[in-house]
Amino acid sequence: MMAVTSSCKEGNKIAMDNGKYVRYTPEQVDALERLYHECPKPSSMRRQQLIRECPILANIEPKQIKVWFQNRRCREKQRKEASRLQAVNRKLTAMNKLLMEENDRLQKQVSQLVYENSYFRQQTQNATLATTDTSCESVVTSGQHHLTPQHPPRDASPAGLLSIAEETLTEFLSKATGTAVEWVQMPGMKPGPDSIGIVAISHGCTGVAARACGLVGLDPTRVAEILKDRPSWFRDCRAVDVMNVLSTGNGGTIELLYMQLYAPTTLAPARDFWLLRYTSVLEDGSLVVCERSLNNTQNGPSIPPAANFVRAEMLPSGYLIRPCEGGGSIIHIVDHMDLEPWSVPEVLRPLYESSTLLAQKTTMAALRHLRQISQEISQPNVTGWGRRPAALRALSQKLSKGFNEAVNGFTDEGWSMLESDGVDDVTLLVNSSPGKMMGINLSYSNGFPSMGNAVLCAKASMLLQNVPPAILLRFLREHRSEWADSGIDAYSAAAVKAGPCSLPVSRGGSFGGQVILPLAHTIEHEEFMEVIKLENMGHYRDDMIMPGDIFLLQLCSGVDENAVGTCAELIFAPIDASFSDDAPIIPSGFRIIPLDSGMDASSPNRTLDLASTLEVGAAGNRATGDHSGRCGSTKSVMTIAFQFVYEIHLQENVATMARQYVRSIIASVQRVALALSPSRFGSLADFRTPPGTPEAQTLGRWICDSYRCYLGVELLKNEGSESILKMLWHHTDAVLCCSLKALPVFTFANQAGLDMLETTLVALQDISLEKIFDENGRKALFAEFPQVMQQGFMCLQGGICLSSMGRPVSYERAVAWKVVNDEENAHCICFMFINWSFV
C-alpha cells in the first residue's frame, strides 16, 4: 500500500516486490503516457499486447505496467478533483461577495423603510390635529401631489442623447446595486454554489422587473459582446437593428436600436421597442451596458409604429459586469419593462404583468446562455451526431425561431391569411415565397429539390385549466401516437427528402415504435434536443434505418414540474436521415404558458371550496379560503402551430387536411388534459361554486330530499358515517344539476357525471344543457320540461346524448327532478343518467 501511495506522487517510479523503487526512463514514461491516452484502463491481455508492440517496455513486467496505470489514473483523479475544488472555491468567494453586497443593499432598504414609516406616522398625526378647513385644503394638496407629471419631449440631439445616456446609467445602477426598486427573492430560487445565481423580482413598481446576479467563466468584454447580441440567447427576440452609433468623449458608445419581440401566442400582437443603448466603463473598471426606451423625444431620429406591433417601453435596464479575481466575471442583470398589457385580452394579461415570467424568459435565460458558452469553451467536446455544442445550439435557435415565425405570421416574411371555413378555431396562413422566410431554401445543394414550393401554417390557441404544463407536455412528448397521425407525419417528412410524395388520401394508422436519441441539453437541463425515429412501415428495428422510418429533430423545454412560471415547449421538424446542414427545417409544435391564478385570490366573487365539505373531521370543516395547494385552480394557454410544405396547385387540398388535422389535435389535447386533470381522481379541490349557490353539503341534502319527495324512494343508501355529499359524489350513475335560466347551464356534477361529459368541475359551468342533446333530443326534452316544474319530476326513455368532446353517450333511462330549498323555492333541476356508456 505504501508503494502504491508513493507512486501516485512520483510518475517516473515503479514499485518492486521487495519494496524498492526503480525509476522509469523518460522514453518509457513517454511511451506509457501515449498508451494511457489511448486506453486509460487496459485489460490484462491488452497490457501484454502493449509490451509486445512496444520494445522499449520489454524489460517491464505486466504487473509493473498494471501498477503504473493504477497510479496514473489516481493522479488524474486527484488533478480533476483539485481543479473542481478550486472552481468551487472561486465561485463561493464570488457568491460571498454578492451576498455581502445584497446584505448591504437590504440594510439600506430597511433604513429607508424605517424612515418612510416614521415620516408617514408623523404626517398622520399632523392630519389628525389639523382643523376642518385646513384638512380640506390638505386633501386637495395631497391629491395634486400624486398626479403623474406630463414630461415634455426629450431632446434627441447628440448632446441630448448623452444626457439621456448618463441619466439611464445612474438609474440602472440604482436598480442593480441600490434601492430604487424593492426586490424580493424569486419563489423557488435559493442562492448556493450550484445555483444559477441570486434572482429577484420587483414588488410594487411600474411594469415588470427582474434582477439576477451571478458568476460566469468569461471575461467582461466577451460577456458584453454576447449579451448585446440579444437574438442569439433571447428566443422571443425577433431582431435588433442598430440604426445609429455615436461615440462619447469618455470612451463610451451610444447606439440607437430598433428591437422586435415575438408574441408568445396567436391571441396577442407582437411588441417592438425604440431604444438607446449606452456602453461605458466605470472608474473601478466595471463594464456597463444599459438601455432605455426613447418614446418621447424630438430633434433626432425616431421609428414610427409598425403594423402588427404594439410599442412597449423599456425602463432603465442593463448589465453591470465586473472582472472577478482568478478569472471570469461577476454580472448584475436588470430587466425592467412596461409591456402594455391593456392591448391583450384580459385572460392573457398575467403574461404581461408577471415579473416571474420576465425573470424566467429573459433574465435567467441570459445567465444560462453565458454559463453554457463558458462550459462549451472549457469542454469543447463533440456531442450528438458528430456536431459540436455551438452547432447544436444554432439548430435549437433555428427550431425556436421558425416556430415563433409560424405563430406570428408577419406579412413582411411573406405570410398571408386564407379565408375561414366559417369556424374561427383554426387560422390558416400561406407563404408562397418561403425563401424570404428566414432564408429557408426548399432545395438541396446536391441539386435535388424538395417536394413543395410553398408553406402552409395551421395555428390555434386554447385555454387549459387544472393541468400542469410540464405534465401535459411530457405526455405529448412520450406518447406521440395518442395525438399524431402517421400519414401526416409521412407527408411532412417527404418535404425534406429528395423524392416524390403525394398528399395522403386516407388518415389513420399507428407507429410501430418510437426511439428517442438524445443530442444535447443545457447545463441546468431546462432544455434538451433530441432526434426522434418513428417507424412507419415494415418491421421495427431500433438499431437500423428502415425505408419507412421518419426522423424528427425535437426541442423540449419546461418539463420541470417544480419550476415557477416556466413556459413548456415541444417543437419538432422532420429531417432527412443524413441530417445534412443544408436541409430545410420547417418546425411545428406546442407551447404551453402558465397564467398566474393568484390574481383571483382576493376576488369578491370567490366562494366556497367544495372540497372542504368532503373532509369533515372532529373539528369541523377545513378553512375554505386556503387554495394554496398544488391542486388549486390553475390556468394556462396552449398555442399550436403546424407547418406543411406543398405544391401551390394543391393548396385547397392541403388547407382542408391541415385544418382537420389541427382540430383533431385540439380534441386529442383536450382529452389528454381531461385525463390528467385532478378531477379524474375524485378531487373537488378545483371547484368554486358560483355566487349565490348554497354550501355543498346543503346542496347535496336538497338534491336527496327533493328526490325522495317527488319519487317516493331514497336516492342514496345509508352507509353510516359517510356524508351525503361524499356518497353523492361517488354514486355510480351520472348526477348533474343545471340552473333555472332561459338557457340552462350545468352547475354541479358528481364524478360519474364529469366522466360522462368528459369535463372538469371548473369547465362544467361553461356547458349548457342543450349542448349535450342532438336536435331530436332537445325537442323531446323541452317539450316535457314544463312537466318537471309542474309535477316535480319526469322520466326519460333511453337514448343518446353527447359529451363535451362530441362523443356519443348512450343511457338506459334518465330521471329529472326539481330541487327545492328549505323555503320550498325551486333552486335547480337535477338529472340522473342511469347505466350510461360511451358508444
Sequence and secondary structure as in RCSB ss.txt:
>XXXX:A:sequence
MMAVTSSCKEGNKIAMDNGKYVRYTPEQVDALERLYHECPKPSSMRRQQLIRECPILANIEPKQIKVWFQNRRCR
EKQRKEASRLQAVNRKLTAMNKLLMEENDRLQKQVSQLVYENSYFRQQTQNATLATTDTSCESVVTSGQHHLTPQ
HPPRDASPAGLLSIAEETLTEFLSKATGTAVEWVQMPGMKPGPDSIGIVAISHGCTGVAARACGLVGLDPTRVAE
ILKDRPSWFRDCRAVDVMNVLSTGNGGTIELLYMQLYAPTTLAPARDFWLLRYTSVLEDGSLVVCERSLNNTQNG
PSIPPAANFVRAEMLPSGYLIRPCEGGGSIIHIVDHMDLEPWSVPEVLRPLYESSTLLAQKTTMAALRHLRQISQ
EISQPNVTGWGRRPAALRALSQKLSKGFNEAVNGFTDEGWSMLESDGVDDVTLLVNSSPGKMMGINLSYSNGFPS
MGNAVLCAKASMLLQNVPPAILLRFLREHRSEWADSGIDAYSAAAVKAGPCSLPVSRGGSFGGQVILPLAHTIEH
EEFMEVIKLENMGHYRDDMIMPGDIFLLQLCSGVDENAVGTCAELIFAPIDASFSDDAPIIPSGFRIIPLDSGMD
ASSPNRTLDLASTLEVGAAGNRATGDHSGRCGSTKSVMTIAFQFVYEIHLQENVATMARQYVRSIIASVQRVALA
LSPSRFGSLADFRTPPGTPEAQTLGRWICDSYRCYLGVELLKNEGSESILKMLWHHTDAVLCCSLKALPVFTFAN
QAGLDMLETTLVALQDISLEKIFDENGRKALFAEFPQVMQQGFMCLQGGICLSSMGRPVSYERAVAWKVVNDEEN
AHCICFMFINWSFV
>XXXX:A:secstr
 HHHHHHHH TTEEE TTS EEE  HHHHHHHHHHHHH SS  HHHHHHHHHH GGGTTS HHHHHHHHHHHHHH
HHHHHHHHHHHHHHHHHHHHHHHHHHHHHHHHHHHHHHHHHHHHHHHHHHHHHHS HHHHHHHHHHHHHHTS   
   EE SHHHHHHHHHHHHHHHHHHHTSSSS EEE TT   STTSS EEEEESS SSEEEEEEEEESS HHHHHH
HHH GGGT TTEEEEEEEEEEE TTS EEEEEEEEE  SSTTS EEEEEEEEEEEE TTS EEEEEEE  SEESS
      TTEEE EE SEEEEEEE TTSSEEEEEEEEEE  GGGS GGGHHHHH HHHHIIIIIHHHHHHHHHHHH
HHHS    GGG  HHHHHHHHHHHHHHHHHHHH  GGGTEEE    S TTSEEEEES TTTSTT  SB TTS B 
S SEEEEEEEEEEEES  HHHHHHHHHH GGGT  HHHHHHHHGGGSSS     SS     SEEEEEEEEE TTS
SEEEEEEEEE SS   TTS  TTEEEEEEEEE   TTSSS  EEEEEEEE TT  TTS    EEEEEEEE GGGG
TT TT   BGGGGGS BTTBS  TT   STTS  EEEEEEEEEEEE GGGHHHHHHHHHHHHHHHHHHHHHHHHH
HSGGGGT  TT B  TT   HHHHHHHHHHHHHHHHSS SS   TT  HHHHHHT SSEEEEE SSSS BEEEE 
HHHHHHHT  HHHHTT BGGGGS HHHHHHHHHHHHHHHHHSEEEEEEEEEE TTS EEEEEEEEEEEEE TTS 
EEEEEEEEES EE 
